[in-house]
Amino acid sequence: MGAEENRRQKPSLAVIGTGIAGLSAAYLLKDLYRVTVFESQARAGMGAHSVDYVSNGISRRIDIPLRIFCRGYYENLFALYNHIGVEIVTSDHSGIFADEAGRVMLHYGNIQWGESQISYLKGRSWLRPAAWTLALQSRRFFARAKRDTGQVGLAQISFGEYLQQSDPGQAFVGTILLPMLSVTCTCDYSAVLAYPADIMLEYLTCGIHELGIMSAAKGVEDIVPRMLVDVDLRTNSPIATIEPAGEQLRVVTRSGADQCFDQVVVAAQAQQAAAMVSGFDERRALLNRIPFERSSMSVHTDQQILPAPAKGLSPVSYHVPHGSSRAEVSVDLTKAIARLSGQETVFQTWNPMRRIAPNRELARVDFTRPTVTRDSREAVRALQASQSQPGNRLWLCGSYMAEKIPLLEAAVDSSVAVAEQLGAAIPWRAGTAAAN
Ligand SMILES: Cc1cc2nc3c(=O)[nH]c(=O)nc-3n(C[C@H](O)[C@H](O)[C@H](O)COP(=O)(O)OP(=O)(O)OC[C@H]3O[C@@H](n4cnc5c(N)ncnc54)[C@H](O)[C@@H]3O)c2cc1C
């Protein structure tokens, strides 16, 4: 049988969305199905917002957002990147925390010690008793969190309740812990505190401090084509509805074009998926229970956002005004990302609260991102149960569909689960048919 005839004999499957969930689902299912991928934007979603940055005669593409990860929490992502040949490098994300007046509250660096990283106080922080108190409270908090992780009952309380019970010190919580987690989860402090405690502790104790931060050496433009193999990609194709059509599902674009598929994987965010699924009222109601928050990211060269003194800073600067609902966080990409190191200083600032000079801004992008509560977790479990019903043809994946912080790992985890339910073997899982 020829390759084209073989392809035509396979059942048809649509994937909606090309974030990492959609890309990994398409990649894992392409051998069993004739896969068509729909994306509303002009480029595959993971790389849809990237910008070119030219300085010092060098041109490099900057991913927005920058996607970092670590060993210990990103098991599926590492396995996937390894399988498709993505090169991974370490990335320094040590930080400096400053108040509304730019006064430094804590400044730390990281040194590599074999496979591990060790943090140390930097600059004048070494001389400030308040910085030592923060460092000590941090140490105590992480030691206790490690002891508490896995304990029964943590799923029944929020992270805020856990902090009240464990009392790690207000200064540490307000200055370091909440600002760090607000950027990790890209949400307000109140949403961080509403996370189930077990999910937050699992992340905080995964080894992120000891094992360090990593990123894909060549960025998204190297990753996306490795996953879009043997599929029919349709960009600029926003999907309006997905509805039952006999033994199939009909996928209708906003321009009115329609096509029927044997299976449909919706890999858009929950609120986007809810707007698409027609005739699936129960699932729509469950999807509408997944909360999400909005935030924006600026890529710019405006050094005014740095705390004083601007020399010798760590790559990540936290601006933590008293009484604000989330931090403003700037990453100096030339310090954090090896492939940008030869260029003029350029920042990625999440949640810019202060003015960034318009002539220094390369891009500003708005995002939505799911958060997790005890209620959303119940909704996700009900959605997972609905996919296990015999004859199901509508599948949901995305970072909200796993019991984890909605990061890249949760997105890949969810697409692995859907691919397995659709009969695909997961190449990096021992014992599955495709393990070769
Ligand atoms: C500012 C920021 C920084 C982040 N940094 C990190 C990080 O450093 N590390 C990390 O692990 N995670 C990070 N994340 C989280 C990470 O980006 C998400 O977990 C990941 O993108 C989720 O992937 P996804 O495929 O589930 O969803 P998405 O990436 O949101 O993809 C959904 C896709 O569906 C498409 N779509 C939506 N509606 C339609 C429609 N009607 N028709 C067709 N297509 C549609 C969208 O255009 C999009 O391409 C960050 C998130 C943000 C917002």
The ligand as a Tripos MOL2 file, in Angstrom:
@<TRIPOS>MOLECULE
LIG
   53    58     1     0     0
SMALL
NO_CHARGES

@<TRIPOS>ATOM
      1 C1          3.4070   35.2450   30.4900 C.3       1 LIG1
      2 C2          3.5180   33.7520   30.5930 C.ar      1 LIG1
      3 C3          4.7440   33.1530   30.8850 C.ar      1 LIG1
      4 C4          4.8380   31.7600   30.9680 C.ar      1 LIG1
      5 N1          6.0470   31.1820   31.2250 N.ar      1 LIG1
      6 C5          6.1360   29.8340   31.3300 C.ar      1 LIG1
      7 C6          7.3720   29.1950   31.6030 C.ar      1 LIG1
      8 O1          8.4130   29.8630   31.7070 O.2       1 LIG1
      9 N2          7.3930   27.8370   31.7340 N.ar      1 LIG1
     10 C7          6.2680   27.0790   31.6110 C.ar      1 LIG1
     11 O2          6.3490   25.8500   31.7690 O.2       1 LIG1
     12 N3          5.0830   27.6510   31.3220 N.ar      1 LIG1
     13 C8          4.9970   28.9970   31.1910 C.ar      1 LIG1
     14 N4          3.7880   29.5850   30.9210 N.ar      1 LIG1
     15 C9          2.6240   28.7230   30.7720 C.3       1 LIG1
     16 C10         2.6220   28.0860   29.4050 C.3       1 LIG1
     17 O3          2.7940   29.0860   28.4330 O.3       1 LIG1
     18 C11         1.2950   27.3730   29.2440 C.3       1 LIG1
     19 O4          1.2350   26.3500   30.2030 O.3       1 LIG1
     20 C12         1.1870   26.7370   27.8820 C.3       1 LIG1
     21 O5          1.2640   27.7090   26.8610 O.3       1 LIG1
     22 C13        -0.1320   26.0440   27.7760 C.3       1 LIG1
     23 O6         -0.1940   25.4340   26.5310 O.3       1 LIG1
     24 P1         -1.5910   25.0210   25.9340 P.3       1 LIG1
     25 O7         -1.2790   24.3160   24.6730 O.co2     1 LIG1
     26 O8         -2.4040   24.3380   26.9680 O.co2     1 LIG1
     27 O9         -2.3720   26.3960   25.6570 O.3       1 LIG1
     28 P2         -2.0120   27.6550   24.7750 P.3       1 LIG1
     29 O10        -0.5430   27.8460   24.6930 O.co2     1 LIG1
     30 O11        -2.8400   28.7710   25.2890 O.co2     1 LIG1
     31 O12        -2.4980   27.2440   23.3120 O.3       1 LIG1
     32 C14        -3.8490   27.3070   22.9100 C.3       1 LIG1
     33 C15        -3.8690   27.5180   21.3990 C.3       1 LIG1
     34 O13        -5.2000   27.4400   20.9400 O.3       1 LIG1
     35 C16        -5.4000   28.4450   19.9650 C.3       1 LIG1
     36 N5         -6.8370   28.7330   19.8890 N.ar      1 LIG1
     37 C17        -7.6250   29.3020   20.8280 C.ar      1 LIG1
     38 N6         -8.8910   29.4080   20.4050 N.ar      1 LIG1
     39 C18        -8.9160   28.8970   19.1470 C.ar      1 LIG1
     40 C19        -9.9370   28.7230   18.1760 C.ar      1 LIG1
     41 N7        -11.2040   29.1320   18.3880 N.pl3     1 LIG1
     42 N8         -9.6090   28.1460   16.9940 N.ar      1 LIG1
     43 C20        -8.3280   27.7420   16.7340 C.ar      1 LIG1
     44 N9         -7.3290   27.8870   17.6170 N.ar      1 LIG1
     45 C21        -7.6100   28.4510   18.8160 C.ar      1 LIG1
     46 C22        -4.6030   29.6020   20.4980 C.3       1 LIG1
     47 O14        -4.3210   30.5670   19.4870 O.3       1 LIG1
     48 C23        -3.3480   28.9010   20.9890 C.3       1 LIG1
     49 O15        -2.3950   28.7490   19.9720 O.3       1 LIG1
     50 C24         3.6780   30.9710   30.8080 C.ar      1 LIG1
     51 C25         2.4500   31.5880   30.4990 C.ar      1 LIG1
     52 C26         2.3670   32.9560   30.3810 C.ar      1 LIG1
     53 C27         1.0360   33.5710   30.0600 C.3       1 LIG1
@<TRIPOS>BOND
     1     1     2 1
     2     2     3 ar
     3     2    52 ar
     4     3     4 ar
     5     4     5 ar
     6     4    50 ar
     7     5     6 ar
     8     6     7 ar
     9     6    13 1
    10     7     8 2
    11     7     9 ar
    12     9    10 ar
    13    10    11 2
    14    10    12 ar
    15    12    13 ar
    16    13    14 ar
    17    14    15 1
    18    14    50 ar
    19    15    16 1
    20    16    17 1
    21    16    18 1
    22    18    19 1
    23    18    20 1
    24    20    21 1
    25    20    22 1
    26    22    23 1
    27    23    24 1
    28    24    25 2
    29    24    26 1
    30    24    27 1
    31    27    28 1
    32    28    29 2
    33    28    30 1
    34    28    31 1
    35    31    32 1
    36    32    33 1
    37    33    34 1
    38    33    48 1
    39    34    35 1
    40    35    36 1
    41    35    46 1
    42    36    37 ar
    43    36    45 ar
    44    37    38 ar
    45    38    39 ar
    46    39    40 ar
    47    39    45 ar
    48    40    41 1
    49    40    42 ar
    50    42    43 ar
    51    43    44 ar
    52    44    45 ar
    53    46    47 1
    54    46    48 1
    55    48    49 1
    56    50    51 ar
    57    51    52 ar
    58    52    53 1
@<TRIPOS>SUBSTRUCTURE
     1 LIG1         1 GROUP 0 **** ****
